[in-house]
Amino acid sequence: MSGQEIFVIIIVALLLFGADKLPEIARSLGKGMRDFKKATDDIRRELEDSTSEIRKDFNDVAGSIKTDVTDISNNITKNVNEATDSIKSNLNDVSKDIKSDVKEKSDPYKYDYTD
């Protein structure tokens, strides 16, 4: 509100209630606003108190789920790495065997009479 609007409201209040009633009305209005603020603060505090346990339980469950997912992810990663290493090792062995066989068959100076 601008200063002019407040001035108009004060003039109207003076005309309606008179100068002797304005302090009493202002006190009543101030008390009502304090009571309203106190009531809203009480409601807010009660809501926070009642939901704090729910939030704590929710955070505990979320933490537990996060831990479980991390453990499962780590186990999967470990198993995949072990399988990959095993496959690589087997492929290297097969590759070495094939290279060895090719070298034996392609060596013109070596005669194999067993075939």
N, CA, C and O atoms as a DFTB+ gen file, in Angstrom:
460 C
 N C O
     1  1       0.843      -1.173       0.000
     2  2       0.000       0.000       0.000
     3  2       0.890       1.238       0.000
     4  3       1.955       1.265       0.617
     5  1       0.434       2.232      -0.691
     6  2       1.188       3.487      -0.729
     7  2       0.795       4.358       0.463
     8  3      -0.163       4.064       1.177
     9  1       1.542       5.413       0.656
    10  2       1.280       6.314       1.773
    11  2      -0.083       6.982       1.672
    12  3      -0.743       7.206       2.687
    13  1      -0.503       7.298       0.461
    14  2      -1.806       7.955       0.270
    15  2      -2.951       7.023       0.664
    16  3      -3.925       7.462       1.276
    17  1      -2.839       5.739       0.318
    18  2      -3.898       4.785       0.656
    19  2      -4.013       4.614       2.161
    20  3      -5.118       4.568       2.702
    21  1      -2.877       4.521       2.835
    22  2      -2.898       4.389       4.301
    23  2      -3.520       5.639       4.930
    24  3      -4.309       5.530       5.869
    25  1      -3.172       6.822       4.423
    26  2      -3.731       8.072       4.935
    27  2      -5.249       8.107       4.777
    28  3      -5.958       8.550       5.681
    29  1      -5.748       7.643       3.634
    30  2      -7.203       7.616       3.394
    31  2      -7.874       6.650       4.371
    32  3      -8.946       6.947       4.899
    33  1      -7.252       5.508       4.611
    34  2      -7.828       4.526       5.541
    35  2      -7.891       5.110       6.951
    36  3      -8.887       4.929       7.652
    37  1      -6.835       5.810       7.372
    38  2      -6.819       6.414       8.717
    39  2      -7.913       7.477       8.829
    40  3      -8.591       7.548       9.854
    41  1      -8.092       8.283       7.820
    42  2      -9.139       9.326       7.822
    43  2     -10.525       8.683       7.926
    44  3     -11.369       9.149       8.692
    45  1     -10.759       7.615       7.159
    46  2     -12.064       6.942       7.196
    47  2     -12.286       6.328       8.573
    48  3     -13.394       6.403       9.104
    49  1     -11.257       5.723       9.162
    50  2     -11.386       5.121      10.490
    51  2     -11.681       6.186      11.540
    52  3     -12.488       5.955      12.440
    53  1     -11.048       7.332      11.442
    54  2     -11.324       8.424      12.378
    55  2     -12.769       8.904      12.268
    56  3     -13.427       9.167      13.275
    57  1     -13.245       9.013      11.048
    58  2     -14.620       9.469      10.844
    59  2     -15.636       8.452      11.354
    60  3     -16.658       8.829      11.928
    61  1     -15.360       7.156      11.148
    62  2     -16.318       6.119      11.542
    63  2     -16.322       5.885      13.051
    64  3     -17.386       5.812      13.667
    65  1     -15.125       5.768      13.651
    66  2     -15.064       5.342      15.049
    67  2     -14.735       6.471      16.029
    68  3     -15.024       6.344      17.219
    69  1     -14.162       7.530      15.578
    70  2     -13.783       8.625      16.466
    71  2     -12.387       8.402      17.010
    72  3     -11.869       7.285      17.012
    73  1     -11.789       9.490      17.470
    74  2     -10.406       9.448      17.932
    75  2     -10.244       8.645      19.220
    76  3      -9.193       8.039      19.430
    77  1     -11.261       8.626      20.089
    78  2     -11.127       7.912      21.358
    79  2     -11.213       6.396      21.204
    80  3     -10.692       5.675      22.055
    81  1     -11.847       5.891      20.160
    82  2     -11.969       4.435      19.958
    83  2     -10.817       3.842      19.147
    84  3     -10.604       2.631      19.199
    85  1     -10.074       4.651      18.404
    86  2      -9.010       4.115      17.539
    87  2      -7.929       3.360      18.313
    88  3      -7.552       2.278      17.862
    89  1      -7.402       3.840      19.435
    90  2      -6.380       3.048      20.146
    91  2      -6.899       1.689      20.597
    92  3      -6.171       0.697      20.544
    93  1      -8.142       1.638      21.038
    94  2      -8.738       0.366      21.466
    95  2      -8.866      -0.587      20.280
    96  3      -8.565      -1.774      20.409
    97  1      -9.301      -0.090      19.147
    98  2      -9.430      -0.922      17.940
    99  2      -8.050      -1.406      17.488
   100  3      -7.892      -2.566      17.107
   101  1      -7.052      -0.519      17.530
   102  2      -5.695      -0.897      17.121
   103  2      -5.138      -1.991      18.038
   104  3      -4.497      -2.930      17.567
   105  1      -5.386      -1.866      19.358
   106  2      -4.937      -2.908      20.300
   107  2      -5.619      -4.240      19.999
   108  3      -4.972      -5.288      19.986
   109  1      -6.912      -4.194      19.760
   110  2      -7.657      -5.428      19.455
   111  2      -7.156      -6.052      18.157
   112  3      -6.979      -7.267      18.069
   113  1      -6.931      -5.219      17.165
   114  2      -6.421      -5.713      15.883
   115  2      -5.024      -6.306      16.052
   116  3      -4.737      -7.369      15.503
   117  1      -4.155      -5.634      16.803
   118  2      -2.809      -6.147      17.063
   119  2      -2.840      -7.462      17.808
   120  3      -2.094      -8.388      17.488
   121  1      -3.724      -7.543      18.824
   122  2      -3.841      -8.792      19.588
   123  2      -4.343      -9.918      18.693
   124  3      -3.859     -11.047      18.770
   125  1      -5.308      -9.606      17.853
   126  2      -5.838     -10.627      16.937
   127  2      -4.772     -11.125      15.976
   128  3      -4.691     -12.322      15.699
   129  1      -3.951     -10.209      15.465
   130  2      -2.875     -10.619      14.548
   131  2      -1.821     -11.454      15.271
   132  3      -1.309     -12.422      14.709
   133  1      -1.486     -11.084      16.534
   134  2      -0.538     -11.893      17.311
   135  2      -1.084     -13.287      17.556
   136  3      -0.362     -14.273      17.413
   137  1      -2.369     -13.377      17.929
   138  2      -2.990     -14.685      18.164
   139  2      -3.004     -15.521      16.890
   140  3      -2.749     -16.725      16.928
   141  1      -3.301     -14.887      15.774
   142  2      -3.320     -15.605      14.494
   143  2      -1.921     -16.113      14.149
   144  3      -1.768     -17.260      13.728
   145  1      -0.905     -15.275      14.321
   146  2       0.467     -15.688      14.045
   147  2       0.888     -16.821      14.972
   148  3       1.539     -17.772      14.537
   149  1       0.518     -16.724      16.257
   150  2       0.855     -17.784      17.204
   151  2       0.186     -19.098      16.812
   152  3       0.804     -20.159      16.892
   153  1      -1.077     -19.028      16.387
   154  2      -1.799     -20.233      15.984
   155  2      -1.150     -20.863      14.751
   156  3      -0.985     -22.081      14.686
   157  1      -0.784     -20.036      13.779
   158  2      -0.138     -20.600      12.581
   159  2       1.226     -21.187      12.922
   160  3       1.608     -22.216      12.364
   161  1       1.968     -20.550      13.831
   162  2       3.257     -21.110      14.260
   163  2       3.066     -22.440      14.983
   164  3       3.841     -23.376      14.785
   165  1       2.033     -22.521      15.820
   166  2       1.739     -23.781      16.520
   167  2       1.388     -24.889      15.529
   168  3       1.849     -26.022      15.664
   169  1       0.581     -24.556      14.546
   170  2       0.199     -25.553      13.534
   171  2       1.425     -26.003      12.758
   172  3       1.616     -27.197      12.530
   173  1       2.261     -25.047      12.350
   174  2       3.478     -25.383      11.600
   175  2       4.387     -26.281      12.431
   176  3       4.902     -27.280      11.927
   177  1       4.587     -25.931      13.700
   178  2       5.445     -26.723      14.582
   179  2       4.883     -28.133      14.771
   180  3       5.633     -29.109      14.757
   181  1       3.570     -28.240      14.948
   182  2       2.957     -29.556      15.129
   183  2       3.100     -30.410      13.869
   184  3       3.372     -31.608      13.954
   185  1       2.919     -29.799      12.721
   186  2       3.098     -30.537      11.463
   187  2       4.540     -31.007      11.310
   188  3       4.781     -32.146      10.912
   189  1       5.488     -30.149      11.619
   190  2       6.899     -30.543      11.525
   191  2       7.225     -31.653      12.505
   192  3       7.960     -32.582      12.170
   193  1       6.684     -31.566      13.716
   194  2       6.933     -32.621      14.708
   195  2       6.332     -33.948      14.272
   196  3       6.958     -34.998      14.415
   197  1       5.121     -33.897      13.741
   198  2       4.461     -35.148      13.364
   199  2       5.066     -35.754      12.105
   200  3       5.047     -36.973      11.935
   201  1       5.603     -34.918      11.222
   202  2       6.194     -35.462      10.001
   203  2       7.671     -35.766      10.146
   204  3       8.248     -36.409       9.269
   205  1       8.303     -35.326      11.224
   206  2       9.739     -35.567      11.377
   207  2      10.035     -37.061      11.479
   208  3      11.026     -37.535      10.923
   209  1       9.190     -37.801      12.177
   210  2       9.403     -39.247      12.290
   211  2       9.202     -39.931      10.938
   212  3       9.941     -40.848      10.581
   213  1       8.213     -39.483      10.207
   214  2       7.968     -40.045       8.875
   215  2       9.165     -39.748       7.968
   216  3       9.626     -40.622       7.233
   217  1       9.671     -38.497       8.025
   218  2      10.839     -38.150       7.212
   219  2      12.044     -38.985       7.612
   220  3      12.808     -39.421       6.751
   221  1      12.225     -39.213       8.921
   222  2      13.350     -40.021       9.392
   223  2      13.226     -41.451       8.866
   224  3      14.201     -42.014       8.367
   225  1      12.034     -42.039       8.974
   226  2      11.816     -43.388       8.456
   227  2      12.065     -43.443       6.951
   228  3      12.682     -44.383       6.449
   229  1      11.582     -42.437       6.241
   230  2      11.778     -42.385       4.797
   231  2      13.264     -42.318       4.454
   232  3      13.726     -43.020       3.555
   233  1      14.012     -41.478       5.165
   234  2      15.450     -41.373       4.914
   235  2      16.175     -42.669       5.246
   236  3      17.115     -43.048       4.547
   237  1      15.746     -43.360       6.311
   238  2      16.351     -44.646       6.656
   239  2      16.117     -45.679       5.554
   240  3      17.031     -46.403       5.160
   241  1      14.878     -45.735       5.065
   242  2      14.549     -46.687       3.994
   243  2      15.319     -46.336       2.724
   244  3      15.851     -47.218       2.050
   245  1      15.375     -45.044       2.400
   246  2      16.104     -44.624       1.202
   247  2      17.583     -44.979       1.322
   248  3      18.190     -45.437       0.354
   249  1      18.165     -44.772       2.495
   250  2      19.570     -45.131       2.705
   251  2      19.797     -46.626       2.587
   252  3      20.793     -47.070       2.016
   253  1      18.869     -47.399       3.131
   254  2      18.979     -48.856       3.043
   255  2      18.887     -49.327       1.597
   256  3      19.653     -50.189       1.167
   257  1      17.960     -48.764       0.862
   258  2      17.808     -49.134      -0.552
   259  2      19.060     -48.746      -1.332
   260  3      19.533     -49.509      -2.174
   261  1      19.593     -47.565      -1.051
   262  2      20.799     -47.112      -1.746
   263  2      21.960     -48.054      -1.466
   264  3      22.715     -48.398      -2.376
   265  1      22.109     -48.475      -0.210
   266  2      23.176     -49.404       0.153
   267  2      23.005     -50.733      -0.568
   268  3      23.967     -51.284      -1.104
   269  1      21.772     -51.249      -0.580
   270  2      21.507     -52.523      -1.263
   271  2      21.802     -52.430      -2.752
   272  3      22.412     -53.334      -3.323
   273  1      21.376     -51.346      -3.382
   274  2      21.609     -51.176      -4.819
   275  2      23.106     -51.068      -5.102
   276  3      23.593     -51.621      -6.088
   277  1      23.831     -50.363      -4.246
   278  2      25.277     -50.238      -4.426
   279  2      25.951     -51.600      -4.295
   280  3      26.833     -51.936      -5.085
   281  1      25.538     -52.383      -3.301
   282  2      26.110     -53.723      -3.121
   283  2      25.824     -54.610      -4.334
   284  3      26.715     -55.301      -4.828
   285  1      24.586     -54.584      -4.806
   286  2      24.222     -55.401      -5.975
   287  2      25.017     -54.953      -7.194
   288  3      25.516     -55.783      -7.954
   289  1      25.133     -53.648      -7.379
   290  2      25.890     -53.114      -8.517
   291  2      27.352     -53.538      -8.448
   292  3      27.943     -53.925      -9.456
   293  1      27.929     -53.465      -7.256
   294  2      29.329     -53.879      -7.099
   295  2      29.500     -55.366      -7.397
   296  3      30.475     -55.758      -8.038
   297  1      28.557     -56.200      -6.937
   298  2      28.634     -57.641      -7.208
   299  2      28.509     -57.929      -8.695
   300  3      29.241     -58.759      -9.233
   301  1      27.594     -57.254      -9.355
   302  2      27.418     -57.452     -10.805
   303  2      28.682     -57.039     -11.544
   304  3      29.146     -57.751     -12.435
   305  1      29.241     -55.883     -11.173
   306  2      30.469     -55.408     -11.818
   307  2      31.602     -56.407     -11.615
   308  3      32.353     -56.700     -12.546
   309  1      31.725     -56.927     -10.400
   310  2      32.773     -57.910     -10.100
   311  2      32.588     -59.172     -10.940
   312  3      33.549     -59.685     -11.514
   313  1      31.354     -59.673     -11.011
   314  2      31.087     -60.884     -11.784
   315  2      31.346     -60.667     -13.274
   316  3      31.900     -61.543     -13.938
   317  1      30.952     -59.515     -13.801
   318  2      31.184     -59.219     -15.220
   319  2      32.679     -59.128     -15.494
   320  3      33.157     -59.641     -16.506
   321  1      33.419     -58.481     -14.602
   322  2      34.871     -58.375     -14.791
   323  2      35.536     -59.749     -14.741
   324  3      36.435     -60.031     -15.533
   325  1      35.102     -60.599     -13.821
   326  2      35.668     -61.952     -13.739
   327  2      35.354     -62.747     -15.007
   328  3      36.222     -63.443     -15.534
   329  1      34.131     -62.647     -15.491
   330  2      33.751     -63.365     -16.713
   331  2      34.531     -62.833     -17.908
   332  3      34.975     -63.608     -18.754
   333  1      34.699     -61.525     -17.981
   334  2      35.445     -60.919     -19.082
   335  2      36.895     -61.376     -19.058
   336  3      37.456     -61.723     -20.097
   337  1      37.499     -61.377     -17.883
   338  2      38.885     -61.828     -17.761
   339  2      39.023     -63.292     -18.164
   340  3      39.984     -63.666     -18.837
   341  1      38.072     -64.114     -17.758
   342  2      38.103     -65.531     -18.107
   343  2      37.962     -65.718     -19.619
   344  3      38.683     -66.519     -20.214
   345  1      37.054     -64.998     -20.229
   346  2      36.857     -65.101     -21.684
   347  2      38.108     -64.644     -22.419
   348  3      38.534     -65.287     -23.378
   349  1      38.705     -63.528     -21.971
   350  2      39.929     -63.035     -22.606
   351  2      41.046     -64.067     -22.494
   352  3      41.773     -64.317     -23.455
   353  1      41.174     -64.661     -21.312
   354  2      42.211     -65.664     -21.101
   355  2      41.998     -66.859     -22.035
   356  3      42.942     -67.339     -22.663
   357  1      40.758     -67.330     -22.118
   358  2      40.460     -68.465     -22.997
   359  2      40.715     -68.114     -24.459
   360  3      41.242     -68.935     -25.210
   361  1      40.346     -66.903     -24.870
   362  2      40.585     -66.480     -26.251
   363  2      42.074     -66.383     -26.549
   364  3      42.515     -66.744     -27.640
   365  1      42.853     -65.895     -25.583
   366  2      44.303     -65.826     -25.769
   367  2      44.898     -67.224     -25.914
   368  3      45.771     -67.447     -26.753
   369  1      44.429     -68.155     -25.102
   370  2      44.922     -69.540     -25.198
   371  2      44.581     -70.145     -26.558
   372  3      45.426     -70.781     -27.188
   373  1      43.344     -69.947     -27.007
   374  2      42.919     -70.481     -28.301
   375  2      43.723     -69.829     -29.422
   376  3      44.146     -70.499     -30.364
   377  1      43.928     -68.522     -29.314
   378  2      44.706     -67.805     -30.327
   379  2      46.136     -68.328     -30.397
   380  3      46.676     -68.526     -31.485
   381  1      46.741     -68.549     -29.250
   382  2      48.099     -69.096     -29.221
   383  2      48.134     -70.478     -29.844
   384  3      49.050     -70.787     -30.606
   385  1      47.144     -71.326     -29.532
   386  2      47.083     -72.671     -30.103
   387  2      46.929     -72.609     -31.615
   388  3      47.580     -73.367     -32.334
   389  1      46.081     -71.721     -32.103
   390  2      45.867     -71.596     -33.554
   391  2      47.147     -71.108     -34.228
   392  3      47.539     -71.632     -35.270
   393  1      47.804     -70.101     -33.633
   394  2      49.048     -69.597     -34.209
   395  2      50.104     -70.691     -34.239
   396  3      50.850     -70.822     -35.209
   397  1      50.159     -71.462     -33.186
   398  2      51.128     -72.552     -33.132
   399  2      50.838     -73.593     -34.200
   400  3      51.748     -74.062     -34.884
   401  1      49.567     -73.953     -34.341
   402  2      49.184     -74.937     -35.363
   403  2      49.466     -74.415     -36.761
   404  3      49.943     -75.165     -37.614
   405  1      49.184     -73.159     -37.008
   406  2      49.425     -72.568     -38.328
   407  2      50.917     -72.540     -38.617
   408  3      51.348     -72.826     -39.734
   409  1      51.695     -72.197     -37.612
   410  2      53.141     -72.150     -37.800
   411  2      53.695     -73.537     -38.109
   412  3      54.572     -73.677     -38.961
   413  1      53.196     -74.553     -37.431
   414  2      53.658     -75.916     -37.673
   415  2      53.293     -76.375     -39.079
   416  3      54.099     -77.013     -39.757
   417  1      52.083     -76.051     -39.515
   418  2      51.624     -76.508     -40.833
   419  2      52.273     -75.711     -41.967
   420  3      52.409     -76.219     -43.080
   421  1      52.670     -74.476     -41.694
   422  2      53.222     -73.645     -42.761
   423  2      54.744     -73.713     -42.846
   424  3      55.324     -73.138     -43.768
   425  1      55.399     -74.387     -41.926
   426  2      56.855     -74.503     -41.953
   427  2      57.247     -75.520     -43.032
   428  3      56.985     -76.712     -42.870
   429  1      57.861     -75.078     -44.114
   430  2      58.164     -75.994     -45.227
   431  2      59.298     -76.974     -44.913
   432  3      59.399     -78.004     -45.579
   433  1      60.124     -76.704     -43.959
   434  2      61.242     -77.553     -43.644
   435  2      60.942     -78.632     -42.622
   436  3      61.771     -79.504     -42.358
   437  1      59.793     -78.567     -42.072
   438  2      59.428     -79.544     -41.075
   439  2      58.505     -80.563     -41.727
   440  3      57.490     -80.208     -42.328
   441  1      58.864     -81.806     -41.601
   442  2      58.046     -82.863     -42.180
   443  2      57.442     -83.653     -41.039
   444  3      58.121     -84.093     -40.111
   445  1      56.165     -83.808     -41.148
   446  2      55.464     -84.566     -40.111
   447  2      54.964     -85.837     -40.759
   448  3      54.119     -85.783     -41.653
   449  1      55.467     -86.977     -40.328
   450  2      55.087     -88.246     -40.924
   451  2      53.953     -88.921     -40.206
   452  3      53.555     -90.023     -40.586
   453  1      53.419     -88.298     -39.182
   454  2      52.362     -88.925     -38.401
   455  2      51.019     -88.744     -39.059
   456  3      50.101     -89.507     -38.761
   457  1      50.858     -87.800     -39.914
   458  2      49.532     -87.560     -40.516
   459  2      49.183     -88.602     -41.505
   460  3      48.108     -88.552     -42.102
